Amino acid sequence: MTVNLTRIYTKLGDGGETHLGDMSRVSKLDPRVEAYGTVDELNATIGLALLEPLPQLFVTWLRRVQNDLLDVGADLSVPGAVEASEEAASRERLRIGPAYTEWLERACDEVNAKLEPLRAFVIPGGTPAGAHLHVCRTVCRRAERRTIAVGEDANPEVIRYLNRLSDLLFILSRAVNSHGSGDTSAEPLWEPGAH
């Protein structure tokens, strides 16, 4: 897929509509636009989290996630969860497949295996990096909800990917709050009815 942007503004959206990936026109309030717009917001919040000191492995992973989120946006921008015809398949639309989600699951397992078991709900915060990753997690959850709102036309693997990504962001926030030691005793935890 090649992108050639010679001019940033086009004036085509001035009336409140935009083009989808198949060049159809829809309102900027369309559920599909809301979904990929929220994925874009998630990508920006991850970019902000990357300004914090993080283990190099997490930086590498989060940069991969940022690239993958552009793939997610490309998938969401084209109606049709499954391209059935040969003509449609020949257009080589970018679709999120199981390998994207499987990679996230391996990353989750790798980091979570080094953390203390979770015995209470975590209060978002801790270190600045941990707090930023919690913000990313909540935006990811919203992106997942917005994708579900697209309906049956959304690629179900995108929903699985976003669900698993929010898990990874949660696990990474726990890991950075433990300062790599695995000891999450400094992690802010919910104390029901404490006040």
C-alpha beads as a LAMMPS data file, in Angstrom:
LAMMPS data file: protein, C-alpha beads

195 atoms
194 bonds

1 atom types
1 bond types

-500.0 500.0 xlo xhi
-500.0 500.0 ylo yhi
-500.0 500.0 zlo zhi

Masses

1 110.0

Atoms # bond

1 1 1 0.000 0.000 0.000
2 1 1 1.496 3.303 -1.088
3 1 1 0.487 6.671 0.314
4 1 1 1.193 9.899 -1.553
5 1 1 0.057 12.985 0.329
6 1 1 0.920 16.100 -1.604
7 1 1 -1.621 18.321 0.123
8 1 1 -3.000 17.930 3.637
9 1 1 -6.215 19.894 3.312
10 1 1 -8.742 18.961 0.639
11 1 1 -11.876 20.867 1.788
12 1 1 -13.873 17.680 1.042
13 1 1 -14.840 17.311 4.705
14 1 1 -16.046 20.863 5.236
15 1 1 -19.679 19.759 4.983
16 1 1 -19.360 17.169 7.756
17 1 1 -18.778 14.156 5.515
18 1 1 -15.707 12.087 4.713
19 1 1 -14.596 9.311 2.385
20 1 1 -14.261 5.766 3.641
21 1 1 -11.534 3.479 2.305
22 1 1 -13.832 2.315 -0.515
23 1 1 -14.417 5.986 -1.472
24 1 1 -18.049 6.001 -0.329
25 1 1 -19.122 9.198 1.473
26 1 1 -20.501 9.117 5.010
27 1 1 -21.130 11.517 7.864
28 1 1 -18.168 12.124 10.136
29 1 1 -20.515 10.914 12.892
30 1 1 -20.880 7.492 11.234
31 1 1 -20.075 4.640 13.678
32 1 1 -17.275 3.443 11.396
33 1 1 -15.633 6.895 11.415
34 1 1 -16.073 7.051 15.209
35 1 1 -14.344 3.649 15.477
36 1 1 -11.280 4.401 13.384
37 1 1 -11.112 7.924 14.817
38 1 1 -10.895 6.469 18.310
39 1 1 -8.204 4.040 17.127
40 1 1 -6.296 7.102 15.883
41 1 1 -6.750 8.727 19.305
42 1 1 -5.418 5.556 20.935
43 1 1 -2.369 5.688 18.677
44 1 1 -1.734 9.285 19.758
45 1 1 -2.025 8.399 23.455
46 1 1 0.493 5.578 22.970
47 1 1 2.803 8.123 21.331
48 1 1 2.467 10.233 24.471
49 1 1 3.185 7.227 26.710
50 1 1 6.354 6.588 24.711
51 1 1 7.721 9.920 25.960
52 1 1 8.023 8.350 29.425
53 1 1 10.964 6.168 30.453
54 1 1 10.014 2.589 29.557
55 1 1 11.957 -0.665 29.217
56 1 1 13.356 -0.961 25.679
57 1 1 11.308 -4.113 25.043
58 1 1 8.093 -2.221 25.848
59 1 1 9.159 0.651 23.566
60 1 1 9.716 -1.831 20.722
61 1 1 6.348 -3.461 21.359
62 1 1 4.458 -0.171 21.600
63 1 1 5.991 1.082 18.354
64 1 1 4.841 -2.154 16.704
65 1 1 1.372 -1.595 18.183
66 1 1 1.309 1.937 16.759
67 1 1 2.007 0.568 13.294
68 1 1 -0.572 -2.194 13.778
69 1 1 -3.147 0.408 14.827
70 1 1 -2.774 2.061 11.423
71 1 1 -3.583 -1.377 9.960
72 1 1 -6.621 -1.547 12.272
73 1 1 -7.757 1.877 11.057
74 1 1 -7.306 0.797 7.439
75 1 1 -9.403 -2.316 8.117
76 1 1 -12.140 -0.308 9.824
77 1 1 -12.204 2.306 7.064
78 1 1 -13.422 -0.182 4.445
79 1 1 -16.955 -1.588 4.757
80 1 1 -17.286 -5.346 4.484
81 1 1 -15.854 -7.562 7.205
82 1 1 -15.231 -10.394 4.754
83 1 1 -14.462 -9.816 1.099
84 1 1 -16.246 -12.667 -0.655
85 1 1 -15.818 -11.997 -4.366
86 1 1 -12.681 -12.558 -6.424
87 1 1 -12.870 -8.955 -7.588
88 1 1 -12.909 -7.730 -3.991
89 1 1 -10.032 -10.035 -3.061
90 1 1 -7.980 -8.705 -5.967
91 1 1 -8.099 -5.222 -4.410
92 1 1 -5.942 -6.612 -1.571
93 1 1 -7.696 -4.814 1.257
94 1 1 -5.701 -4.791 4.468
95 1 1 -7.524 -6.878 7.067
96 1 1 -6.534 -7.715 10.611
97 1 1 -6.030 -11.462 10.978
98 1 1 -5.520 -13.782 13.956
99 1 1 -1.720 -13.361 13.894
100 1 1 -2.078 -9.771 15.159
101 1 1 -4.016 -10.926 18.232
102 1 1 -1.835 -13.979 18.809
103 1 1 1.246 -11.751 19.033
104 1 1 -0.480 -9.630 21.696
105 1 1 -1.351 -12.756 23.672
106 1 1 2.284 -13.901 23.660
107 1 1 3.414 -10.458 24.850
108 1 1 0.764 -10.471 27.617
109 1 1 1.854 -13.914 28.799
110 1 1 5.546 -12.991 28.769
111 1 1 5.127 -9.935 30.999
112 1 1 2.319 -11.219 33.208
113 1 1 4.354 -14.305 34.168
114 1 1 6.812 -11.986 35.975
115 1 1 4.178 -10.051 37.976
116 1 1 2.710 -10.778 41.364
117 1 1 -0.827 -12.199 41.142
118 1 1 -3.493 -9.527 41.185
119 1 1 -5.639 -9.699 44.343
120 1 1 -7.566 -6.411 44.031
121 1 1 -8.627 -3.966 41.346
122 1 1 -5.889 -1.525 40.378
123 1 1 -6.440 2.223 40.693
124 1 1 -4.989 3.916 37.594
125 1 1 -1.809 5.770 38.488
126 1 1 1.460 4.773 40.054
127 1 1 4.344 6.106 37.989
128 1 1 3.865 8.649 35.181
129 1 1 4.537 5.866 32.644
130 1 1 2.044 3.574 34.374
131 1 1 -0.578 6.330 34.465
132 1 1 -0.088 7.063 30.755
133 1 1 -0.487 3.377 29.923
134 1 1 -3.734 3.304 31.931
135 1 1 -5.033 6.208 29.821
136 1 1 -4.069 4.227 26.711
137 1 1 -5.963 1.224 28.097
138 1 1 -9.155 3.222 28.648
139 1 1 -8.998 4.768 25.169
140 1 1 -8.434 1.264 23.782
141 1 1 -11.579 0.042 25.558
142 1 1 -13.523 2.920 24.000
143 1 1 -12.119 2.035 20.566
144 1 1 -13.318 -1.528 21.144
145 1 1 -16.826 -0.306 22.044
146 1 1 -16.911 2.001 19.005
147 1 1 -15.883 -0.934 16.793
148 1 1 -18.644 -3.097 18.230
149 1 1 -21.079 -0.255 17.415
150 1 1 -20.160 -0.606 13.718
151 1 1 -22.184 -3.832 13.844
152 1 1 -21.891 -7.050 11.896
153 1 1 -19.955 -5.282 9.161
154 1 1 -16.923 -4.876 11.454
155 1 1 -14.143 -7.431 11.204
156 1 1 -14.515 -9.556 14.381
157 1 1 -10.730 -9.919 14.575
158 1 1 -10.433 -6.152 15.070
159 1 1 -12.633 -6.457 18.156
160 1 1 -10.505 -9.333 19.468
161 1 1 -7.317 -7.379 18.737
162 1 1 -8.507 -4.286 20.634
163 1 1 -9.722 -6.412 23.533
164 1 1 -6.327 -8.095 23.829
165 1 1 -4.460 -4.822 23.338
166 1 1 -6.270 -3.303 26.321
167 1 1 -5.121 -6.333 28.335
168 1 1 -1.522 -5.788 27.235
169 1 1 -1.660 -2.087 28.119
170 1 1 -2.967 -2.995 31.584
171 1 1 -0.204 -5.569 32.084
172 1 1 2.468 -3.135 30.873
173 1 1 1.184 -0.487 33.291
174 1 1 1.516 -2.987 36.146
175 1 1 5.010 -3.909 34.994
176 1 1 6.298 -0.319 34.797
177 1 1 4.722 0.438 38.179
178 1 1 6.721 -2.448 39.632
179 1 1 9.898 -0.829 38.180
180 1 1 10.760 -4.119 36.527
181 1 1 11.113 -5.944 39.849
182 1 1 7.837 -7.807 39.592
183 1 1 6.976 -6.440 43.049
184 1 1 3.746 -4.539 42.569
185 1 1 3.344 -3.640 46.279
186 1 1 3.614 0.073 45.397
187 1 1 0.754 -0.301 42.910
188 1 1 -2.352 1.675 43.926
189 1 1 -5.132 -0.813 44.733
190 1 1 -8.841 -0.357 45.340
191 1 1 -9.956 -0.671 48.960
192 1 1 -13.763 -1.017 48.763
193 1 1 -15.517 1.278 51.257
194 1 1 -12.226 2.513 52.733
195 1 1 -13.428 6.104 53.132

Bonds

1 1 1 2
2 1 2 3
3 1 3 4
4 1 4 5
5 1 5 6
6 1 6 7
7 1 7 8
8 1 8 9
9 1 9 10
10 1 10 11
11 1 11 12
12 1 12 13
13 1 13 14
14 1 14 15
15 1 15 16
16 1 16 17
17 1 17 18
18 1 18 19
19 1 19 20
20 1 20 21
21 1 21 22
22 1 22 23
23 1 23 24
24 1 24 25
25 1 25 26
26 1 26 27
27 1 27 28
28 1 28 29
29 1 29 30
30 1 30 31
31 1 31 32
32 1 32 33
33 1 33 34
34 1 34 35
35 1 35 36
36 1 36 37
37 1 37 38
38 1 38 39
39 1 39 40
40 1 40 41
41 1 41 42
42 1 42 43
43 1 43 44
44 1 44 45
45 1 45 46
46 1 46 47
47 1 47 48
48 1 48 49
49 1 49 50
50 1 50 51
51 1 51 52
52 1 52 53
53 1 53 54
54 1 54 55
55 1 55 56
56 1 56 57
57 1 57 58
58 1 58 59
59 1 59 60
60 1 60 61
61 1 61 62
62 1 62 63
63 1 63 64
64 1 64 65
65 1 65 66
66 1 66 67
67 1 67 68
68 1 68 69
69 1 69 70
70 1 70 71
71 1 71 72
72 1 72 73
73 1 73 74
74 1 74 75
75 1 75 76
76 1 76 77
77 1 77 78
78 1 78 79
79 1 79 80
80 1 80 81
81 1 81 82
82 1 82 83
83 1 83 84
84 1 84 85
85 1 85 86
86 1 86 87
87 1 87 88
88 1 88 89
89 1 89 90
90 1 90 91
91 1 91 92
92 1 92 93
93 1 93 94
94 1 94 95
95 1 95 96
96 1 96 97
97 1 97 98
98 1 98 99
99 1 99 100
100 1 100 101
101 1 101 102
102 1 102 103
103 1 103 104
104 1 104 105
105 1 105 106
106 1 106 107
107 1 107 108
108 1 108 109
109 1 109 110
110 1 110 111
111 1 111 112
112 1 112 113
113 1 113 114
114 1 114 115
115 1 115 116
116 1 116 117
117 1 117 118
118 1 118 119
119 1 119 120
120 1 120 121
121 1 121 122
122 1 122 123
123 1 123 124
124 1 124 125
125 1 125 126
126 1 126 127
127 1 127 128
128 1 128 129
129 1 129 130
130 1 130 131
131 1 131 132
132 1 132 133
133 1 133 134
134 1 134 135
135 1 135 136
136 1 136 137
137 1 137 138
138 1 138 139
139 1 139 140
140 1 140 141
141 1 141 142
142 1 142 143
143 1 143 144
144 1 144 145
145 1 145 146
146 1 146 147
147 1 147 148
148 1 148 149
149 1 149 150
150 1 150 151
151 1 151 152
152 1 152 153
153 1 153 154
154 1 154 155
155 1 155 156
156 1 156 157
157 1 157 158
158 1 158 159
159 1 159 160
160 1 160 161
161 1 161 162
162 1 162 163
163 1 163 164
164 1 164 165
165 1 165 166
166 1 166 167
167 1 167 168
168 1 168 169
169 1 169 170
170 1 170 171
171 1 171 172
172 1 172 173
173 1 173 174
174 1 174 175
175 1 175 176
176 1 176 177
177 1 177 178
178 1 178 179
179 1 179 180
180 1 180 181
181 1 181 182
182 1 182 183
183 1 183 184
184 1 184 185
185 1 185 186
186 1 186 187
187 1 187 188
188 1 188 189
189 1 189 190
190 1 190 191
191 1 191 192
192 1 192 193
193 1 193 194
194 1 194 195
